[in-house]
Amino acid sequence: MKSLSSIVTAVPASGIRKFFDVVSQMKDVVSLGVGEPDFVTPWRVREASIYSLERGYTHYTSNYGLLELRQAVARKLMETEGLEYNPEDQILITVGVSEGMDLALRAIIDPGDEIIVPEPCYVSYKPCVIFAGGVPVPLCSDAANEFRTSADKVAAAVTPKTKGILLSYPCNPTGATMPTDEMQKIVDIAVDNGLYIISDEIYDRLTYSGRHCCVAALRGAYENTILLNGFSKAYAMTGWRIAYAAARPDIIEQMMKIHQYTILCAPIMSQMAALEALQNGNGDSDEMVTQYDQRRRLIVSGLNQIGLECVLPNGAFYAFPSIKSTGLSSEEFSERLLFEEKVAVVPGNAFGDCGEGHIRCSYATATDKIETALERMEKFLKKL
Ligand SMILES: Cc1ncc(COP(=O)(O)O)c(C=O)c1O
């Protein structure tokens, strides 16, 4: 038998998955591990999807997605960011931002092209760059600069082989957001070097103070940027697998080709649900964000009180405290905390080497569970 793909076999499976397989077998675990809302999708959204099924909406849609949904996405981008995208050929409905990311990378990468990836970052970015034939170039950031990359670091990482940069603010796992002026400098570097910018803005509505900085809306960024966003986080719709990409028509055309031949279209019932979310779901989303904000303050002050230094993140639903004071590695800390006190967190090194010395605690979980987790963590720390 010949060997499996060397490119794929060289990439390790996600450490998070391995960890959660263990968690799912254990009883009485308080999980601050999973990166998904604990809320159920708002009823109006579920109902819209059920109603569409009752009316017989069970077929393929256009490869681009339902025109009505693309029009609603275009309206949102115009209303919130003043961005004009033609719903006919500049918006593609995808199966999660995950698919959008894969399409965007495959549409821009030739073998050996470098993609700059600020870290710590979402676990799938580097593997997806590799699967697309590219070379990820990680850019480390740390707690001292609130886990934001900088224009200077980006400028220093650009080589003749650089094809693009992947930006994701608010950030998973750190919750960092980027000030507009620094983001503008990064955009300027990308534009000056003719780079593509892939901007994953899945946490845009989960920005707690100030306004979300939409990369495509910055000076000069529109032509270069592939904007990815979706419904999983803001509308508690992780299981629906529905999102969108917006970009120049020639970029969307190449992404659409891959999507057309591999996926055909996103499921119609999820597209109907997404349409309802965009048209009538912002109130529900705002209520969830208000609760995340309260939990954010609770968990961050709790972590600092028990001795795990943590900055107040401005976005997403993750706290990323330092565990350096314990002398344990992030994997040791997470494993021992799980087995000794039954609290699940994610080791920081799952998000890149510079995540070492930290753990990711998701606060997309009920207040009483956060309180119990903090009590158990305190007990754990006292034992060390
Ligand atoms: C930054 C980021 N991008 C993308 C995703 C995946 O999103 P989707 O459910 O739309 O595929 C996640 C999920 O945790 C994420 O944190």
The ligand as a MOL file (V3000), in Angstrom:
LIG
                    3D

  0  0  0     0  0            999 V3000
M  V30 BEGIN CTAB
M  V30 COUNTS 16 16 0 0 0
M  V30 BEGIN ATOM
M  V30 1 C -11.5650 32.7410 15.3180 0
M  V30 2 C -12.4790 31.6480 14.8530 0
M  V30 3 N -12.7100 31.5240 13.5400 0
M  V30 4 C -13.5170 30.5430 13.0740 0
M  V30 5 C -14.1140 29.6410 13.9260 0
M  V30 6 C -15.0100 28.5770 13.3410 0
M  V30 7 O -16.2200 29.1740 12.9920 0
M  V30 8 P -17.3930 28.4160 12.2510 0
M  V30 9 O -18.2440 27.7510 13.2910 0
M  V30 10 O -18.1340 29.5240 11.5430 0
M  V30 11 O -16.7800 27.4520 11.3050 0
M  V30 12 C -13.8930 29.7450 15.3080 0
M  V30 13 C -14.4920 28.7670 16.2400 0
M  V30 14 O -14.1450 28.6510 17.3940 0
M  V30 15 C -13.0610 30.7750 15.7750 0
M  V30 16 O -12.8210 30.9410 17.0860 0
M  V30 END ATOM
M  V30 BEGIN BOND
M  V30 1 1 1 2
M  V30 2 1 2 3
M  V30 3 2 2 15
M  V30 4 2 3 4
M  V30 5 1 4 5
M  V30 6 1 5 6
M  V30 7 2 5 12
M  V30 8 1 6 7
M  V30 9 1 7 8
M  V30 10 2 8 9
M  V30 11 1 8 10
M  V30 12 1 8 11
M  V30 13 1 12 13
M  V30 14 1 12 15
M  V30 15 2 13 14
M  V30 16 1 15 16
M  V30 END BOND
M  V30 END CTAB
M  END
